[in-house]
Amino acid sequence: MKIGIVCYPTFGGSGVVATELGLALSKRGHEIHFITYSQPVRLDLLGNNVHYHEVNVPEYPLFLYQPYELALSSKLVDMVKLHGIEILHVHYAIPHAYAAYMAKKMLQEEGIYVPIVTTLHGTDITLVGSHPFYKPAVTFSINKSDAVTSVSESLKEDTLRLFDIKNQIDVIPNFIDLSKYKTHFTDCQRELMARESEKIITHISNFRKVKQIPDVVNVFYEIQKQMPAKLMMVGEGPEKAGAEQLCKKLGIADKVVFFGNSNEIDKILCFSDLFLLPSLTESFGLAALEAMASGVPVISSNTGGIPEVNIEGVSGFLSDVNDVEDMAKNAIHILSDNERLKEFKANAKQEAKKFDIHNIVPQYEALYERTLKSCSKFV
Ligand code: GMT
């Protein structure tokens, strides 16, 4: 199949999932066209089967807001015609599903029918999409998609609760390429980051408010009172500066490393003992799954789709949002006994296997085939 993939190219779960999906599909013989405003961060491999088309938005001083949707829908029309793209898979409803619908309509005028698959990722529904200023357009785009998927059961429920949805929503969970997490680093170079006696706790995110960054620091503060420990903070975002201040205020700045964005999270996870994800809401928690795939147990909040990934008492523990005390207690429970830690690490890896890419990508392929078949009736 010739598949167009539209996504946000920056650090963030939806872009990562879209990129990994495209690469996996290309390995299975499909021709993949990424269409977005810059090359996706995890897309380091362009080749015969993998193409990247940049959406350019010409700056015009009259506009306070440059019209990205317009540029994207025009680019989609051009790319579908130029490359014979058969199906468009858009990740994140805003504004991708909306722009794709416009492209589909323009193409129809020329007798070309290209179906649209929309994957909902979370913030497009729970945080941004349900805002009254966006809601009618998001509802319309979801209802007009030829197929809709969500990355967890919880997100499907949220979507049905928050919007007037007439379309069917299929749950296709996020996935992980476990072969990438087979400890190919025989030496994690742990000694560069911490002493043998220190436990390494890691948090990876885009440091937005929803990630509850102060809770990450406060949980770590409690842990390091009980045992030697280091905290690895990976990512960039608006809450990062505040976290650095908080670490200074608590007198733990020397125990916390701020990495910024990294393309080497597998290396960081390789030497980590525990992962913290205390988010306010999380449709899935891809970062937690990546940690588990590296054999890192997860201390998380019990919200959104996280319980579908992190299994209580098995791969880690889940607490109420903001319950720093309980999260710290659970973290200390895992970390304070090396045998227990070993067991949780093995469990985390085992649980991650449920989301192996080889089980999930065929579900998308089958969905594309079904969608193409049912849409061909209308051509
Ligand atoms: O939450 C983020 O930091 C980014 C956001 C995105 O759109 O990239 O992540 C969402 O999609 C991921 C991939 O499906 C999910 O794993 C995240 O849980 C989800 N974030 C939220 O729901 C807050």
Boltz pocket constraint, residues with backbone or C-beta under 6 A from the ligand:
constraints:
  - pocket:
      binder: B
      contacts: [[A, 11], [A, 12], [A, 13], [A, 14], [A, 15], [A, 17], [A, 92], [A, 120], [A, 121], [A, 122], [A, 123], [A, 124], [A, 126], [A, 151], [A, 174], [A, 205], [A, 206], [A, 210], [A, 281], [A, 282], [A, 283], [A, 284], [A, 285], [A, 286], [A, 287]]
      max_distance: 6.0
